[in-house]
């Protein structure tokens, strides 16, 4: 099912369809939350976001690249470096080249052609520099907010879902903060216990992670020669992921 596509007036005064944020079929983002929680491997919110990013990138690198209204949105919003890299790894260079071609033309026409605007008798105000934007980031953020609201409402209503949520090994720091901030505005009487449970999972992982990093540091002491590294060998990578939601290998 495709949502109704609203119209809006563009800068030239002509109507056009807003496809970028509204036309995507519901099925593209249909991800059962129980399936996201089932693996019990890492942060489920990170896993959810990765799935949404994969689906969005697959969509715009596929048939959507030839849809004029999608291109109008990607031209305007552009892409961040991280998502450009992921598109490069998709090995569909023609789709990426087509988007780059029209994005470059949009930048040349709309972002570098503005003239200074007079702001008074003696002062001049230069054209405003466009803020950084990314079509994928914006789209995923929009859907993530809706899905996290669904997660909280489901947690409130279903005991089995609460149990499944409690079995997660970790909620990373960034997503713990996000859930803690959202909960009071989304949940009614259950915000406090939900936040407590979420922070407890994050704190438990943090304590273990801190011990692993400390053990890693101690292994470089000459007195630790011959001792077991335990789980500390990848503690640096895990600490970076926990603090940023990104694994170091993602940056290569």
N, C-alpha and C positions, 0 to 999 in steps of 0.2 A: 504493500500500500504506500502510495506517495502522498506526502502532505500537500495541502493546498499551498500553492506558491503565490505569495503576495507580490504586489507591484510596488515599485517606488520610482520617484522622479530622480534622474541623474542630474549632473551639473549642467548639462546642456538643455535640460527641461523635457527630455523625452523619456517615456516610460520604458522600463526594462524589467525583466524578471530577476528576482534575487534567488539564484539557484545555489550559490556556494554554501549557504548555511541552512537552507530549508528544503532543497530538492532531494537530498540524499535519502534513499529508501530506508525505511525503518529497519529492514532486515540486515542492513550493513552493520548496524550498531546493536543488534540483538545478541547480547551475551548474557546467558543466565548466571546470576551471581553465585549460585551454588557451585557451578562448574569452576568459577574463578577461585573459590575457597577450597575446593576439593584437593588439589595437589599438595597442600601444606608444605610448600617449598618457597621460602623467602617471603617478601611482603606481597599480600594479595592485591593491594591497591596499585603497586608498581606493575604487577602482572596484568591487571585490568587496563591500565593506561597503555602498556605495550601492545596489548591486543587491539585497542582502539586506534593507536597510531598505525599499526600494520594494516588495518582495514581501510583507514583513510588514505594511506599512501597507495595501497593497491587500487583503490577506486580512482584516484586522480591520475595515476599512471596508466590506467586502462582506457576504457572507452570514454571516460569523462574528459580526457584531454582534448577531445575533438568537439566538446559541447561549448559553444560560444559563451554561454552565461557562466559556466564554471570558470572558463579562462578569464572572464572579466573580473571575477573575484580573486583568482590567484594572481592576476596582474596587479591588482590594487594592493593586496596584502603581502604578496611575496612569500618567501620561505626563509627560515633561519638556517644557519650553517649546518646544524645537526641533521635537519631533515633533507637538506640538499645532499649531504653525504649518504644518507640512507637511500635516496633516490638513485644516486650513482651506483650504489651496490646492487640495485634492482636489475641492472644490466639492460634497461630499456632506454637507451640513450636517445632514440628518436623522440619519444614522448617528452623526455626532459628537455631536449633541444627546442621542441615546439613551445613549451612553456617559457623557456628562457628567452626565446625570440620575441614573444609578445610582451613579456615582463620588461625586457630592456627597452622596447619601443614605448611602453607606458611610462617608464621612469624618465626617458628622454623628453616626452611630451608634457608630463604632468608634474615632475618633481625638480626639473632643472631649468624650466622655462619661465618661472615666475619672476616678475620684476619687483623691485623694492616699492613699498607702499608708503606714501607720506603719512606721518603720524603727528603732524603739527607744523607750525610755521618754520621751525629751524631743525626739527628732528625727523629722521627717516627710520621707518621700521622695515627691516629686511624680511623677505619671505620666510615663513616658518619651515624649519627642517622637519620632514615627516618622521614620525616615531617608528622605531623598529617594529616589525610585525611579521607574522608567519601564519599562513592559511591553516596549516596542519595544527600548530599549537592552539590557535584560536578555536578551531573546530573541536579538537579533543578536549580542551578546557570546558567548552560548553556542554559536551556530552558527559564528561566526567562529573560535573556538578550535579547533573540530573541523576546519574547512576549512584553517586554517593548518597543522595537524598533517598533513593530507593533502598539502598543498603540499610540506612538508618531506620526507615519505616518498617522494613522486613525484620530487622533486629528487634524492634519494639513488639511486633505482632506474633512472631514465630519462635517458640522455644528451641526447636531443632536447629534453626538458623543461628540463634545465639550460641548454642553449643558448638556448632561448626566454626563460627567466628572465633570462639575462645581457644580453639585448637590450633590457630595459626601460630607459627613459630616466631613471627616478628611483624610489627608494623613499623616501617622505617621512620626516621625522625621527621622528615618533611611531611609525610602523609599523616603521622600522628598529630602534628600541629594543625594540618588542614581539617582533620576530623574533629579535633578538639574545638576549633574555631566555629565550625559549621553546626555542630550538634545542638547547642542551645537555641539556634534559630530554626532548626528542622524538627527536633523531637519535642514532645510535650513534657511528660513527667519522667522520662527515662534518660534524659541527657546525662545526668550525673553518673549513673551506673555504667552507661556506655563509655563515657570518657574515662572513668576509672579502669574499666576492663582494657580499653585500648592503651592507655598509658602504662598499665601494668605489664602488658606484653612487650611494649617498647623498652621499658625499664629493665625487664628481665634479660632481654637480648643485649642491651647496653652494658649491663654488669658483666656478662660473660665475654662480650667483645673487648671491654676494657682490660680484663684479665689476660686475654689472648695477646693483645698488643703489648702489655707490660711484659709478658713472658717472652715475646719476640725480642724486645729490647734487652732483656736479661741474657738472652742466648748469645749476645755479642760480648758479654763479660767473659774474660778468660777463665773464671771460676766455673762457668757453665759448660766448659768443653766436655763433649761426650754425652751430655744430657739430651733427653728427648725433646724435640720441638713441639710435640703435641699438636694442637690445632692452630698453632700460631703462624705457620708459614704463609698463609693467605690472609692474615689478619689485617694487613695494610689495605689490601683491595676491599675487604669486607667493610672496613671502617670508612673508606671513601664512599662506598655505595650507601652505607647507612646514613651518612651525613648529607649526601647529595642526590640520592636515588639513581646515580649513574655508576656503572662499573668502569674501571680504568680502560679496559679493552675497547669500550665504546668510543673512546676518544682517538683511537688510532686511525 
